[in-house]
Amino acid sequence: MPKQTSLFPDDNYAEFLNGLKQRIRTAQIKAALAVNQELVLLYWQIGQEILARQEERGWGSKVIDRLAKDLKREFPEVKGVSSRNLKYMRTFAEAYPDEAIVQGVLAQIPWYHNIALLEKVKAPEARLWYAQKTVKNGWSRNVLVIQIESDLYRRQGGAATNFDRTLPQPQSDLAKQLVKDPYHFDFLTISEGANERELERGLIDHIRNFLMELGLGFAFLGSQYPIVVSDKEFRLDLLFYHVHLHCYVVVDLKMGEFEPQYSGQMSFYVAAVDNQMRSDRDEPTIGIILCKSKDRTIVEYALQGSQQPIGVSTYQVQSQLPPDIQKNLPTVEQLEMELSTATEKIEDNTDSK
């Protein structure tokens, strides 16, 4: 009797199933985005209607409370018609009178992202910048708030660089946006007299936080990365590859103020990586010097003589934060006490059950 052939060969069926799963996931994402876009646009339109009637007919702010009650009575299952949310809709419409802007960017992010932007960002151009970055990077609301509170808009592209002269367009513009100033390493607690190696170890120990602060696209290749030139070994503090810019990024850490000789050292490192590691598919290597402080004029003079693309930025760690912020941060002892108290409460609740 001939052996019966399976109606669903494992390899073909698995491929077919995976294809269907991917199509369903894609459709779900598109449907969710479409629903979100319609919702944000609806909220903007409601806000516009409230604004128009308040201006034309002199309706006061209490009309929003009345609207909320009437809409809730008509749509008891709908959660977005509270008095507070209607006021957000009015503020949203007032902040963005142009519907094209709402449809183009703001409708692509969730409503509560938009509320965060309204509450935490005053400048319209900064709000749109954060909205565009949210769409591009897929930030959650919590990540968006962190980026706003760290003043990413002001810091992004704020470093002193020679990229305009040493990199072709559009690579130079992209590279400038890559480098922040200052970097916030407030997840570190290092002593005032710490050296570069201690700073480096701290960053590696908190690599996830470090990569988040660097920004999207950085792939970590190693610390104290060895590179040999004329039988002599040199070590790069930190080496990354940027997957969007398609280039190596050398980071050199300095505990003190920027000195002109640092640019010469970095030029050497960048040239070595370019010659030994860069392939035909890679863009020119970029060097970033991270210092505790810098004088911008000295940096500009130092970079004028370099033919390698270099940026110079500063960084802040927790011990360097302003005193009024430092005093509001919990100490290690306070955190340990809170943790001990929380543990005791959990144990007491467990014993009482």
Buried (B, 14 or more C-beta within 10 A) or exposed (E): EEEEEEEEEEEEEEEEEEEEEEEEEEEEEEEEEEEBBEBBBBBBBBBBBBBEEBEEEEBEEEBBEEBBEEBBEEEEEEEBBBBEBBBBBBBBBEBBEEBEBBBEBBBBBBBEBBBBBBEBBEEEEBBBBBBBBBBEEEBEBEEBBBBBEBBBBEBBBBBBBBBEEBBEEEBBEBBBEBBBBBBBBBBBEBEEEBEBEBBBBBBBEBEEBBBBBBBBBBEBBEBEBEBEEEEEEEEBBBBBBBEEBEBBBBBBBBBEEBBEEBBBBBBBBBBBBBEEBBEEEBBBBBBBBBBBEBEEEBBEEBBEEBEBBBBBBBBBBBEBBEEEEEEEEEEEEEEEEEEEEEEEEEEEEEEEE
